[in-house]
Amino acid sequence: EVRLVESGGGLVQPGGSLRLSCAASGFQFRNYAMEWVRQAPGKGDEWVSRISTGGAYPTYQDSVKGRFTISRDDTKNTLSLQMNSLKTEDTGVYYCAVLQSGIRGQGTQVTVSS
């Protein structure tokens, strides 16, 4: 069974940091590009970042460039998203997903508020 489990969300003040993790199982993680997608309250999906197999080509949505860093550890089947200098507009549910597959986890809530 393919499974993606996100963790690390929470409530943080503007300017703060969070590190999201995604534990993958049930498939050959190292063979798939991965991505993070978020959904703000009342809005649709918004792509945040993706990383290729091997981790060589991370890409980011313009609004998070320079603040977020995506990474992967293929030895631990884990995808991560380091989020710094968080803004209120970063609030939402964050999902890790297998690129272009429709497979995603249950999400983790990130709330940026003072």
C-alpha distance (Angstrom), angle and dihedral (degrees) to the residues before:
residue distance angle dihedral
E1 . . .
V2 3.80 . .
R3 3.77 109.9 .
L4 3.82 134.6 178.1
V5 3.81 118.4 -176.1
E6 3.80 120.0 -173.1
S7 3.79 125.0 -159.3
G8 3.78 140.4 164.7
G9 3.79 102.1 70.0
G10 3.77 123.7 132.7
L11 3.77 147.3 123.8
V12 3.79 116.8 -51.4
Q13 3.78 135.2 166.8
P14 3.80 120.9 -113.3
G15 3.78 109.4 -80.8
G16 3.79 92.1 29.6
S17 3.79 131.1 117.7
L18 3.77 138.7 -123.2
R19 3.78 133.4 179.5
L20 3.77 117.8 -146.5
S21 3.78 122.3 -159.7
C22 3.77 132.2 -166.0
A23 3.79 121.8 -161.8
A24 3.79 112.7 -154.3
S25 3.79 127.4 -160.6
G26 3.77 140.4 160.3
F27 3.81 97.4 48.3
Q28 3.82 140.9 55.6
F29 3.79 96.0 -84.0
R30 3.81 95.2 -173.1
N31 3.82 91.1 60.0
Y32 3.80 95.7 59.9
A33 3.76 135.6 72.9
M34 3.79 111.2 -129.1
E35 3.77 136.7 -156.6
W36 3.78 144.9 -171.5
V37 3.78 119.6 -129.6
R38 3.80 126.9 -178.1
Q39 3.76 136.3 -160.8
A40 3.77 120.7 -154.2
P41 3.80 119.5 -152.3
G42 3.80 109.5 -72.8
K43 3.79 94.2 1.5
G44 3.77 138.6 98.7
D45 3.76 130.7 -107.1
E46 3.78 118.1 -56.5
W47 3.77 120.8 -165.6
V48 3.82 112.6 -128.3
S49 3.79 110.0 174.6
R50 3.78 143.7 -23.9
I51 3.76 136.5 -159.9
S52 3.77 129.9 -159.3
T53 3.76 127.6 -130.2
G54 3.78 107.3 -73.1
G55 3.80 90.7 22.5
A56 3.81 96.4 -101.7
Y57 3.81 100.8 127.7
P58 3.80 114.6 42.6
T59 3.79 114.9 175.6
Y60 3.78 130.5 -170.9
Q61 3.75 142.0 -162.3
D62 3.79 108.7 -105.6
S63 3.80 94.0 -114.1
V64 3.83 92.6 61.0
K65 3.81 100.5 37.5
G66 3.78 111.4 125.9
R67 3.81 91.9 15.1
F68 3.81 104.6 61.1
T69 3.80 128.4 52.1
I70 3.78 123.7 -166.2
S71 3.79 120.7 -157.4
R72 3.76 140.8 164.3
D73 3.77 136.4 -151.6
D74 3.77 108.9 -156.5
T75 3.81 91.6 -174.1
K76 3.80 89.4 62.3
N77 3.82 98.8 30.5
T78 3.78 89.2 -123.2
L79 3.79 133.6 142.4
S80 3.80 119.3 -163.0
L81 3.78 138.9 -169.5
Q82 3.79 118.8 -162.3
M83 3.79 108.6 -159.7
N84 3.80 119.4 -166.4
S85 3.80 133.1 173.2
L86 3.78 89.7 23.4
K87 3.80 119.1 -159.1
T88 3.79 131.0 -157.3
E89 3.80 88.8 -109.4
D90 3.81 89.5 62.7
T91 3.80 88.7 70.6
G92 3.79 114.2 121.0
V93 3.76 146.9 86.4
Y94 3.79 111.3 -60.5
Y95 3.78 120.3 -149.2
C96 3.76 130.4 -171.5
A97 3.77 114.0 -145.4
V98 3.76 142.9 179.5
L99 3.80 104.3 -109.2
Q100 3.80 114.6 -96.9
S101 3.77 93.5 -11.2
G102 3.77 106.2 99.6
I103 3.79 88.4 -125.4
R104 3.80 114.0 129.8
G105 3.76 140.4 150.4
Q106 3.78 129.1 -109.9
G107 3.78 92.7 -92.3
T108 3.78 136.0 -124.0
Q109 3.80 124.2 -116.0
V110 3.79 119.3 -119.7
T111 3.79 116.8 -171.2
V112 3.79 120.7 -176.8
S113 3.77 110.5 -168.9
S114 3.76 141.4 133.5
